[in-house]
Amino acid sequence: MLNGIDIASYQGNIAVNGLSPKPSIVINKATEGTNYVNPYCDSRYQLAKNSGQLLGVYHFARVGDAVAQAKYFVENVKNYIGEAVLILDWENTGNENVLGQGPVWAKKWLDTVYSLTGVRPMIYMSSSVTSAYDWSAVSTDYGLWVASYGNNPILSGFSQPNPPSVGFWKFVAMFQYSSRTRLNGYGGDLDANVFYGNADSWKAYAKARNSAGETIKPTSTKPAPTPTPTPTSYKYSVGQTVTIGGVYLDSASASKKAGGAKYVPASKLAKNYGKITKQSKVDNASVYLLDGGFGWINDGDVAKLGTGAVSAPATKQYVIKSGDTLSGIASRLGVSVAYLQNKNGIVNANVIYAGQVLKY
C-alpha cells in the first residue's frame, strides 16, 4: 500500500518533495469546468516528478457539457498522459448540484477521456454517493477513489485504514480517509489517501491501453507543438544541477537582480542547489528556472556546477511572546512558516507557546 496526498490551488507552492513523512503519491487538481486551470498544477507536478513521486491529475466537474469538460481536461494534461493517473472529481460545489447530473454524465466524461487518451480514469466520490445512484455502468470499467472521514480528527502523519463499504464496485482502488492530516514541511491541513497497491499498480492505472489491454500511445486533441530550439547563448544548460546563493521569485526579478523581497537567500531555503528545467531571456538577460518552480536564478547566482554542502547559517533565536502567531513571526523574520516548523520540529503551526524559543 502507498500513501498519498491530493492538492489544489489552496496549497499554493507547497514543497511536495520536502514533506515528512514523504508521500509516495501526489495528485494535483488540474482543471475545473471549461474555463479554469490550476496555476500551481504544473510546478507542483514537475517538483513531484523530479522527486520520484508517483503522479495523478484530476478534473473538478461542474454543471455543463460532459464532453466539453473532458476535452478541456485532456487538452490541459496532454503532457502528463501515460505517467499520471487521470481522475474525475465527482462532488457538489457550494452552489451547483453536480451530482444531480447523475452517473450518465460521469460515464460520458470518463468514456470521452478514454477515447481521447486510451487511459481509463478513476472516479472520486464520497462513500455515500457510491450507493445513492446506480453506478453499474461505470464500475465495470473505471476504478474508484472513495472519501470518508468519520469524525475527521487531526492526524499526524499517514495511516493505512481499511476502506469503507461501497456500492457497485468490487474493490476500492484508493481511500481518502482524512482532510486534516498534518505533515512536517507544511503548515496546514492536507487530504491523506491510501492506495491499495504498489508503484507498478499505480503506473498501470496511468497507462494507455486499447480494448485488448495492449499498451498504446495516447492521442491528443491537438498535435504536439514543435519544440523551440535551445539558444546557444546561455552559460548553463537545461538538465544541469547548480549550487546557488539564493533564488528569485520571478524571472523579471532575476533578470534585473532585484534582490529585496523578491530574493530568498540559500540560508533560508531547504537546499542550496537545483536542476535547471527552463532557460529564458528577459530583458536580454539569461535566467533559469530551477526544479520546475523552486525559483529563478541568473548567471551570477551560480556558485558552481553540481551540488555543494548546504552552508549552515549562524543560528538565531526568537522567544515567542503572548499573542504571537507563527505566521506573524515568520513574516517579521522574513522566512516561511514551513521553514520555522522544519527548523523547530513544530507539527501543528497553530500550537505555539509564550516563552518557547524558536531557532531561525
N, C-alpha and C positions, 0 to 999 in steps of 0.2 A: 504493500500500500504506500501511496505517496501523499505528502502534504502540499497544499497549495493555497494561494490567495487569489482573489479577483479584485481588480481596482478600476477606478474611473477617474474623471477629472477632479473629484473630491480629494483624492490623494496627491494631486499635483505631481511634482517631480520627486516622488518617493524613491529612495535608493533601494530598489528591489534586490540588488546584488549585495547589499550590506546589512540585510536583516538577520537577526539571530533569535531563534533558530532559522536557518535559511530555508525558505520554501522551495520545494522541488519544481513546482508548477506556478507560473504567473499568467493569469488570464486578464487581458485588457479589454475594457469597453472600447469598441472601435466606432460604431455608428449608432444613430437613432433616427427612426423615420426615414425621410429622404432629404434632410437638409442639415444634418448635424454630424460632424466628425470630432471625436475626442482629440483636442490639441496636444495632449500628452501621450497619446497612444504609441506613436512610432518611437519616441525617445525611450519610453519605458520598455517597449518591446525589444529594441536593439540592446538596451542595457541588460535585460534578462537573457537574451540570446548570447551575448558576449560572455555572460557569466555561466553559461552552460545549463541554464534553467529551461525546463520544458515550457511550451508556449500555447496560448489559446487566445482567441479574439471573439467578442460577441456583439450581436446587434440587439438593441433595445427596441422591441416592437412598439409601434404606435397605431392608432386607428387610421386606416387608409388602405391603399393598394398593396397587397402582399407581394405581388410580382415586382412592382416598382421598388419596394423596400429591399427585396432580395438582390435585385440587380445593383442597387446603390451600395449595399454591403459588399458584394463581390468586387465591384469596381474599386472600392477603397481598401480592400485587403488582398488584392490580387498578388502582391509581392510576398505575402505570407503563406499562400496556398501551398500545401504539401508539407509544411513544417509546423503549422499551428492548427489546433483543433478549432473548428468553426462551430459557433453556438448561437441559438436563438434564445434571447431572454424574454420569457413569456409571463408577464405580470402586469397588473394595472398600475397606472400612474395616479397622481393625486386628482387629476381632473379628466381622465379618459378611461373608459371601460374597454380596455384592450381585450380582456378575457371574453367579453361578450361577443367578440368576432368568432369565437369557437374554434375547435380543432381543425375545421376545414381551412380556415385562414392559415393556421400554423403549418398544416401539411403543404399548402400551396407554397409558402415561403421555403420550407425545407426542401421540397421537390425541386423548386427553381434553383436554389443554391446547388443542389446535387447535379442538376442537368448542366449547369454552367461550369462546375469545377470537378465533378467526379468524386467529390468528398461528401460523405453523409454527415451532416451536422448533428450535434447533440441539441436537446431542448432543455431549458432550465425552467422550473416552476416550483411552487410550494407544494408540500405533501398533500394539502387539502385539495389542490386543483387536480391532482392525478386521479382522484376518484369522483370529482364533481362533473366530469364530462366523459364521453365515450372516446377514448384515445386508441382504440383498437387498430385504426388505420395508420396511426403514427408509430405505435410501439413496436411494430414488427420490423421497422427499418431504421429507426432513429433512437440513439441512446438517451438515457435520462440522467440529468443532473438535478437533484431534488434538494429543496431547502426546508429545514425545520429546526427551530431554535429552542423549543421548550420555554423555560423562563429566562433564557438568554443571559446567564451571568457573565461577568467579566472573567476572561480566561487568560492565563499567562502561558504562551507557547501553544503548541499543537496537541491534539489528541486524535484518536482514530476510532470513533464510536461506530457501532453498527448502524446501518441506515434504517429509516422508518419504513413501515409497511406502506406500499404504494399500489395503486390500482393499475391494471393492464400490463405493466412491464414485468418481465420475468425476473429482472435484477436491476439494481441501481448502479450506474457507472460511477457517479460521484455524488457526494453528500456535503452540502453546505450546512454545517451544524452550529455556526456562531457568526454573529455580526459584531461581536465585542471582544475580539481577540487582540491581545497586546504582544508585540514582538519588539525586542530591542532594536533600535535604529529608526523607529517611527513613533511619533508622539500621540497617535490617536488610535481609534478602533479600526480593526480590519475584519473583513469576511474571511473565515477559515473553512477549508474544504479538505476532504479526504477522498482520494481517487482509489478505487478498489482494483488496482492493477499495478504493473511495473512500468518502467520507461518505454519498453517495447510496445506494451499495450496502448499507452498514450499516443505514441507515434503512429500506431496502426489506425487510430481514430482520425489522424490528420492526413493520411494518405488518400490520394485519389485512386479510385478503383472503378472498373466497369462492371456490368451486370454479372459477369462471370467471376468477379472477385480478383481480377488481374489488375496490378498497379498500372495506371495510365498517367500521362502528362495532362495537367488541368488546362482547360481553355480559359479565355478571358473575354470580357465584353469588348475590349479594345486591344489592338496589337501593342506589344511592349514597346516603349519608346526606345529610339536608338541612343545608346549611351553616348554621353558627351566626352570627347577625348580629354584626357587629363593634361592640363597645361604643363609645359616643361620648365616653367619659370619658378616653380615652388622649390624652396630649400628642403622641405620634408615631404614625404610621400604617404598616401593612404596605406594603412597597414603597419606603419612604423609605430613602435612604442617609445615614448619620450618621457624623460623626467622633467618636471616643471616646477616653476616657482610659485605658480598660482593659476587661476582661471578667471576669465571674464564672463559676465553673464549673458552677453550677446556679441554677435560678430562685429557690429559697428563699434562697440567699446574696444574690442581687441584691435581693430584697425587703427584706432586713434590713441591706443594705450592710455585710456581714460583714467584708470585707477579709481580711487574713491570707492563709492558704494557699489560700483559696477565690477569691482575686482575682489576676489577672495584669495588670500594668500594660502600657500600649501599648508602652513601650520594650522589652518582652520578647516582643512579638508580631511576626508578619511584616508586619502592616499596622495602621493606627490608625483603620480605618473598616470599615463593613459595611452590608449591606442588611437591614432588618427583615423577617423572614419569619414571625414569630408574635408576637402580643400575649397577655399573660396577667395575671391578677390573683392575687397571692399575698399573703395577709395584708393585703388591701386596698391593696397597693402595685402600681403598674404596672411590669411588667417586660417585656423584649423579647428574643426570640431573634434572633441575627444569622446570616445565611447558612445557615440550616437546621442549625446545630450549631457555629458558630465560637465562640459564647459568649453569655452573658446580660448585659444591661445594665439600668440603671434610668434614670429621667428625669435624675437628677443627674449621670450619667456621660456624657451627650451634650454635646460641646463645641460642635457646630454641625451644621446640615444640610449634606449634600453631603460631598465628600471634601476633606481637607486634607493638606498635606505631612506625611509621617511625620517626627515630631521625631527628631533624631539624638541619642541619649543619649551622655553622655561615655563614651568607650571605656575599659574597664578591662581589665586583663590578669591572666592566671594562668599561672604556669610549672609545667608538668607535672613531677611527681615520680615516682621509681621506684615501681612498684606501683599507680599511678593508673589508673583506667578512665574512659572518657568519661562513662559513666552515673553513676559515683560523683561525678565533678566536677560534672556537671550538677545532681545532687541537692543538693550542698553550695552551689552558686551560686544555686539556685532557678530554673533555666532548664531547657529541654528539650534532649535530645541533638541533635535536629534543628536547634535554634537554634544550638548550638555548631558543628555541621557546616556550616551555611549561612554563619555568621559567619567561619569559618576555612577554608572550602574543603576540608573533610575528606570524602572519598568513602566510605571504609570506617571506620565508627565503632570498629571493633576494632583499628585500627592507629594508635596514637599513640606518642610517644617522650618519654622523660625529657629535660627541658630545652626541649622545644617550648613556645612561648609562644602561649597562647590568648587571643583577644580576646573580651570578652563585655559 
